[in-house]
Amino acid sequence: MAAAASHMSFLEDLAREECRLLNCKEHPLTAGGTAGAHDEHGTGYNMDVDEEEQIGKERRMLFLLVDFSSHDDDDDIMSESDYFSSDEEEGDMSDEDLDEEEGEGDAIIDVDALSDDEDDDHSLIDDANEHLLDDDDHSSIDEMEIVNTEATNTQQEYPLSPMLPNDIYQRIGSLLFNLSNSEEVPLIRADIPWSIISSCDAPLLTTLYKRSLDPGGTMLLQGMLRMDPPLDAVKKIIDAFPLSCVDMEGFFTACQFAQPRTSRQLRPLALDFNSNGKMNAADDSYDDDVGEVVRLIMHKTILARRSNNIGWSMVAFLGHPHVNVAHAKLLLYNNPDALIDPAHGAFGVSPLDRMASGYFIHGDPIEWAEKLRLALKVAAYIRTNKKDGAETVLPDGFFRPVSSFSTDARVGSPSPESFFPYHELIRLITSEDFRGHKFGVSGWMNTLEACTSSDPSAFLRYDNLGNLPIHAALGSECNTTLGLKSERRLIKYLLSLDRNMALCREGGNVSVERRLPLRMSIENGWPVYDLIIDAALSRTSLRRNSRDITENMCNSTPLLHDALMGPYHQMFGIHGARQLIKNIMAKMTQVLRQLQEQERIDAAKFNLVQSVDSDGRTALHVALQHKWPVYDMLIKATPTSLENQDPSSRLYPFQTLAVALKDDTPLETSMLYDLIRGNPLCIDQHEN
């Protein structure tokens, strides 16, 4: 009994010391200001919490304060605002910021950042144009772009020819005015004399269109595009008013109203832009779905925005409801690098992170999800093929249904033959570089739900390496920008799709031991082990679309053995590691008691809560092999385990620990001597 007490005292003292600054419920501060005895056995092991790196201190404190035994509502976790602190000065968006971000085409441009001049060289789009934007439910009302209107105001008057009667000029001017007002007073397209506009040159159109509310011709271009105009008429208007397409609304209007069949009637005018516009029709897969008018507007908008020092790429508006899948391909082909560039988005958030944030899902969610898949595919290609200093060029046929790209895979891993967008999405959200959280801490859940709505099996499919999306999340160290509560919410959502995932091994090289989600979470510091255990022990009937998952399940390894079968992340510390095992043991005892009360025992669940695995190894053998500081708890639960030999190595517990010791640290040495002191007869038995 004395030995058992020493076991408990030694490791409990270390846990108390580790929690000294936390003042947790289990180890409260004593009257003297300390958490119990310190280094009572003279081991020389002293954990100084103050020496930890400041960057991980706050997260670790919150990690240890999580009550994993009760997580129905996760109310035990502190809010992300208490946990997350960004390197940038911007915090979570205020209500005013969110109001500004309601439109999908909401590029917020800082006027002072675009120009150092305080003169009137650059001014905002006139009040009338802003009024038109406000009338559109999906308008980019917060896109405060700089438009150079001085050039428009200084244009010379075009001398009208006396050879033509005044009523001709009046007719042209009236036509232009009616086109600019077509949103309020719609016109009949068949009655519009497009040939009149096509026959006019730019100076004449500039002279005849005199509307004080629209000096740049923005309203004229947008009103004309609503009538599905022919290509040559659009070119005339843009030549006369080059600043009319600076506003992204012109492109959105073209995407919404310009029909590809109108362009196909004018094939002699087909466009093939040079490198300045970055538009060459190399891939015919989208030509019939887009049309030359949209391509022209996109090209001219790029040039106009560039000439007015607007650095944002049009890719920033990929999620706009008027941009369909074909338009999205066009934008991505034009400037793929802008997709992952934070300089092309509000608050330093890249267009891809903005989409993944889930706060700007407009229009058809199924179509939006398809655009997201295209964006994720482009981002993956850029990461694997980007060359320093060179612009990325997507290969011909990149967006065709069967498209592959090479990548430098790690040794032992085959090169991907196809793209898996939902694995890529999970990696993006859990990346330490993800900035979509700046729009809100949990909006990415909308993204996951939209993907599931468009593809019910989205997060239930394996990639070509044999990994599920949950493996993509748990396979890397937990260093996200989401916060503890959102990290748990992510894994809970994935498990809710099919609880059988909790017992599916990761893919990879067959020569390496493939881990289960529980082991992966403990090894990489994910605060979700309790969610995985609950899912494994409460699996319901099999889903029809999860057949592949059930075929790869493994329920022969007890959960306690799986948890101990490897190292634990430093985020747990001694206290967290002991609490983890304590909770697992309590859960196993509870489930085992319930199973024994049933008339028919579930064999799969029964295997998960056993104290001995199929090879005859006890949890104590596994814990000592991987140097877990929990042997006292295991010995207390099963005192006879000290006398059991490991069936595979024929070693007693103290020998297993001795073989595992490599660093010979004070803690490890103390563990070994303390273990021998707990059962000194084992030495005599070994010698005999």
Residue pairs with C-beta under 8 A, 6 or more apart in sequence:
3 677
3 678
3 679
4 632
4 635
4 636
4 639
4 678
6 41
6 674
6 677
6 678
7 631
7 632
7 635
7 636
7 674
7 675
7 678
8 632
8 636
9 37
9 40
9 41
10 40
10 41
10 43
10 632
10 670
10 674
11 574
11 578
11 629
11 630
11 632
12 36
13 36
13 37
13 38
13 39
13 40
14 45
14 47
14 574
14 629
14 667
15 27
15 574
15 575
15 578
16 27
16 35
16 36
16 37
17 35
17 36
17 38
17 39
17 46
17 47
18 47
18 49
18 573
18 574
18 575
19 26
19 27
19 35
19 64
19 575
20 29
20 34
20 35
20 49
21 49
21 50
21 61
22 61
22 64
22 65
23 29
23 35
24 64
24 65
24 575
26 579
27 35
27 36
27 575
28 35
29 35
30 36
38 46
39 45
39 46
41 670
41 674
43 666
43 667
43 669
43 670
44 666
44 670
45 665
45 666
45 667
45 670
47 573
47 574
49 57
52 60
56 571
58 83
58 85
59 83
59 484
59 571
60 571
60 573
62 77
62 78
62 82
62 83
62 484
63 484
63 525
63 527
63 571
63 572
63 576
64 572
64 573
64 575
64 576
64 579
65 76
65 78
66 76
66 77
66 484
66 527
67 76
68 527
68 529
68 530
68 579
68 580
68 583
69 530
69 583
69 586
70 76
71 488
71 530
71 531
74 485
74 488
74 489
77 484
77 485
77 488
78 484
78 485
79 483
79 485
80 437
80 441
80 482
80 483
80 484
80 485
80 486
81 91
81 92
83 483
83 484
84 437
84 441
84 481
84 482
84 483
86 438
86 481
88 347
88 348
90 347
90 348
90 438
92 437
92 438
92 440
92 441
93 101
93 347
93 438
93 439
93 440
98 359
98 439
98 440
100 106
100 108
100 141
100 142
101 108
101 142
101 346
101 359
101 360
101 439
102 141
102 142
103 138
103 139
103 140
103 141
103 142
103 143
104 138
104 140
104 317
104 319
104 320
104 321
104 360
104 362
105 138
105 139
105 140
105 143
105 248
105 249
105 252
105 317
105 320
106 140
106 141
106 142
106 143
106 346
106 360
107 140
107 142
107 143
107 145
107 248
107 312
107 316
107 317
107 345
107 346
108 142
108 143
108 144
108 346
109 143
109 144
109 145
109 146
109 310
109 312
111 122
111 124
111 144
111 146
114 122
114 146
114 309
114 310
114 311
115 121
115 122
115 146
115 309
120 150
121 148
121 150
122 146
122 147
122 148
122 308
122 309
123 146
123 147
123 149
124 130
124 144
124 145
124 146
124 147
125 145
125 147
125 216
125 218
125 246
125 247
126 149
126 213
126 214
126 215
126 216
127 213
128 213
128 214
128 219
129 213
129 214
129 216
129 218
129 219
129 247
130 141
132 139
132 183
132 219
132 222
132 249
133 139
133 140
133 141
133 247
133 249
134 141
135 183
136 249
138 252
138 320
138 321
138 322
138 362
138 363
139 249
140 248
140 249
140 252
140 317
140 320
143 247
143 248
145 246
145 247
145 248
145 305
145 308
145 310
146 308
146 309
146 310
147 216
147 243
147 246
147 247
147 308
148 243
148 307
148 308
149 215
149 216
149 243
151 243
152 215
152 216
152 217
152 241
152 243
153 215
155 206
156 203
157 207
158 203
158 204
158 206
158 207
160 169
160 207
169 208
171 196
172 196
172 197
172 200
172 204
172 205
172 208
173 208
173 209
173 210
175 192
175 193
175 196
175 197
176 197
176 205
176 208
176 209
176 220
177 209
177 211
178 185
178 187
179 187
179 192
179 220
179 223
179 224
179 227
180 209
180 211
180 214
180 219
180 220
180 223
180 224
181 219
181 223
182 223
182 224
182 226
182 227
183 222
183 223
183 226
186 226
187 227
189 227
189 228
192 227
192 229
194 229
194 230
194 233
197 205
197 233
197 236
197 237
198 230
198 232
198 233
198 236
200 208
200 236
201 236
202 236
202 239
202 240
203 240
205 236
205 237
205 240
205 241
206 240
206 241
209 217
209 220
209 240
209 241
211 219
211 220
213 219
214 220
216 241
216 243
216 244
216 246
217 237
217 240
217 241
217 243
217 244
218 241
218 243
218 244
218 245
218 246
218 247
218 249
218 250
220 237
220 241
220 244
221 234
221 237
221 238
221 241
221 244
221 245
221 250
222 247
222 249
222 250
222 253
224 233
224 234
224 237
225 234
225 250
225 253
225 254
225 257
225 258
225 293
225 297
226 253
226 257
227 257
228 257
228 258
228 259
228 262
229 258
229 262
229 293
230 262
230 265
230 266
231 262
231 263
231 266
231 269
231 292
231 293
231 296
232 266
232 269
234 293
234 296
234 297
235 269
235 296
237 244
238 244
238 245
238 296
238 297
238 300
242 300
242 304
243 304
243 308
244 250
245 251
245 297
245 300
245 301
245 304
246 301
246 304
246 305
246 308
246 310
248 301
248 314
248 317
250 297
250 301
251 294
251 297
251 298
251 301
251 314
251 317
252 317
252 320
252 322
252 323
253 322
254 293
254 294
254 297
254 298
255 294
255 320
255 322
255 323
255 324
255 327
256 322
258 291
258 293
258 294
258 297
259 291
260 287
260 288
260 289
260 290
260 291
261 291
262 291
262 293
263 270
263 291
263 292
263 293
264 288
264 291
266 292
269 292
270 281
270 292
271 279
271 281
271 292
271 295
271 296
271 299
272 279
272 280
272 281
273 279
273 280
273 295
273 299
274 280
276 303
277 299
277 302
277 303
278 302
278 334
278 335
279 295
279 298
279 299
279 330
279 333
279 334
281 287
281 295
282 333
282 396
283 333
283 396
283 397
283 398
283 399
285 329
285 397
285 399
285 400
286 326
286 329
286 330
286 399
289 324
289 325
289 326
290 326
290 327
290 330
294 327
294 330
295 330
298 314
298 330
298 331
298 334
301 314
302 314
302 334
305 312
305 314
311 343
311 344
312 344
312 345
313 335
313 338
313 341
313 344
313 351
314 331
314 334
314 335
315 331
315 332
315 334
315 335
315 336
315 338
315 339
315 344
315 351
316 338
316 344
316 345
316 351
316 354
317 323
317 331
317 351
318 328
318 331
318 332
318 339
318 351
318 355
318 371
318 375
319 354
319 355
319 360
319 361
319 362
319 368
319 371
319 372
320 362
320 363
321 362
321 363
321 364
321 368
322 363
323 331
323 371
324 367
325 367
325 370
325 371
325 374
328 371
328 374
328 375
329 374
329 399
332 339
332 374
332 375
332 378
332 394
332 399
333 394
333 398
336 378
336 381
336 382
336 392
336 393
336 394
337 382
337 386
337 391
337 392
338 344
338 351
339 350
339 351
339 352
339 375
339 378
339 379
339 382
340 350
340 351
340 352
340 379
340 382
340 383
341 350
341 351
342 348
342 349
342 350
342 353
342 435
344 350
344 351
345 351
345 353
345 354
346 354
347 435
347 438
347 439
348 435
348 438
349 357
349 435
349 436
349 438
349 439
350 435
351 375
352 375
352 376
352 379
352 428
353 428
353 434
353 435
353 436
354 360
354 436
354 439
355 371
355 372
355 375
355 447
356 372
356 425
356 428
356 429
356 434
356 436
356 444
356 447
357 436
357 437
357 438
357 439
357 440
357 443
357 444
357 447
358 436
358 440
358 443
358 444
358 445
358 446
358 447
358 448
358 450
359 439
359 440
359 443
359 446
360 439
361 368
361 446
361 447
361 450
362 368
365 450
365 453
365 454
366 453
366 454
368 450
369 450
369 451
369 453
369 454
369 455
370 454
372 421
372 425
372 447
372 450
372 451
373 421
374 399
376 419
376 421
376 424
376 425
376 428
377 398
377 399
377 403
377 419
377 421
377 424
378 394
378 398
379 424
379 428
380 405
380 419
380 424
381 392
381 394
381 398
381 405
382 392
384 405
384 406
384 407
384 408
385 392
385 405
385 406
385 407
386 392
395 405
397 403
398 405
402 418
403 418
403 419
404 416
404 417
404 418
404 419
405 416
405 419
406 415
407 415
407 416
409 415
409 416
412 508
412 509
412 511
412 512
413 465
413 508
413 509
414 464
414 465
416 463
416 464
417 464
418 464
420 461
420 463
420 464
422 451
422 455
422 458
422 459
422 461
422 469
423 463
423 467
423 469
423 472
425 447
425 448
425 451
425 469
426 459
426 469
426 470
426 472
426 473
426 490
426 494
427 472
427 473
427 476
428 434
429 436
429 444
429 447
429 480
429 482
429 490
430 472
430 473
430 476
430 478
430 480
430 482
430 487
430 490
431 480
432 479
432 480
432 481
434 480
434 481
434 482
435 481
436 443
436 444
437 444
437 481
437 482
437 483
437 486
441 482
441 483
441 485
441 486
442 486
442 489
444 482
444 486
444 490
445 489
445 493
448 459
448 490
448 493
451 458
451 459
452 458
452 459
452 497
456 545
457 545
458 469
459 468
459 469
459 470
459 494
459 497
460 468
460 497
460 498
460 501
460 543
460 545
460 546
460 548
460 549
461 468
461 548
462 468
462 507
462 548
462 552
463 472
463 507
465 507
465 508
466 506
466 507
466 508
466 552
467 475
467 506
467 507
467 508
468 501
468 504
468 549
469 494
470 491
470 494
470 495
470 501
470 504
470 517
471 504
471 506
471 507
471 517
471 520
473 490
473 491
473 494
473 526
474 491
474 517
474 520
474 521
474 524
474 526
474 528
475 506
475 520
475 524
476 524
477 524
477 525
477 569
478 487
478 524
478 525
478 526
478 527
478 569
478 571
480 486
480 487
482 490
484 527
487 526
487 527
487 528
488 527
488 528
488 531
491 521
491 526
491 528
491 531
491 532
492 528
492 531
494 501
495 501
495 502
495 531
495 532
495 535
498 543
498 546
498 549
499 535
499 536
499 538
499 539
499 540
500 539
500 542
500 546
500 549
500 550
500 553
501 517
501 535
501 549
502 516
502 517
502 518
502 532
502 533
502 535
502 536
502 539
503 516
503 517
503 536
503 539
503 553
503 554
503 555
504 516
504 517
504 549
504 552
504 553
504 554
505 514
505 515
505 516
505 552
505 554
506 514
506 515
506 516
506 517
506 520
507 514
508 514
515 523
515 566
516 554
516 557
516 562
517 532
518 529
518 532
518 533
518 536
518 559
518 562
518 563
519 562
519 563
519 565
519 566
520 526
521 528
521 529
521 532
522 529
522 563
522 566
522 568
522 569
522 572
522 580
523 566
523 567
523 568
523 569
524 569
525 569
525 570
525 571
525 572
529 563
529 580
529 584
530 583
530 587
533 559
533 584
533 587
534 587
536 555
536 559
536 608
537 559
537 587
537 591
537 605
537 608
537 609
542 550
555 604
555 605
555 607
555 608
556 607
556 613
556 614
557 565
557 607
557 608
557 613
557 614
558 588
558 607
558 608
558 609
558 610
558 611
558 612
558 613
558 619
559 584
559 587
559 588
559 608
559 609
560 581
560 584
560 585
560 588
560 611
560 619
561 613
561 617
561 619
561 622
563 580
563 581
563 584
564 581
564 619
564 622
564 623
564 626
564 628
564 630
565 622
565 626
566 626
567 626
567 627
568 576
568 577
568 580
568 628
572 580
574 629
577 628
577 629
577 630
578 629
578 630
578 633
581 623
581 628
581 630
581 633
581 634
582 633
585 633
585 637
588 608
588 609
589 609
591 605
591 608
591 609
592 606
592 609
595 601
595 602
595 605
595 606
595 609
607 614
611 618
611 619
611 637
611 638
612 618
615 647
615 648
616 647
617 646
617 647
617 648
618 634
618 638
618 641
618 644
619 634
619 638
619 641
620 631
620 634
620 635
620 638
620 641
620 642
620 644
620 653
621 641
621 644
621 646
621 653
621 656
623 630
623 631
623 634
624 631
624 653
624 656
624 657
624 660
624 675
625 656
625 657
625 660
626 660
627 657
627 660
627 661
627 668
627 671
629 667
629 671
631 653
631 657
631 671
631 675
634 641
635 641
635 642
635 678
641 653
642 652
642 653
642 678
642 679
642 682
643 652
643 679
643 682
643 685
644 652
644 653
645 651
645 652
646 652
646 656
649 656
649 659
651 659
652 682
652 685
652 686
653 675
653 679
653 682
654 672
654 675
654 676
654 679
654 682
654 683
655 686
657 668
657 671
657 672
657 675
658 672
661 668
661 669
661 672
676 682
676 683
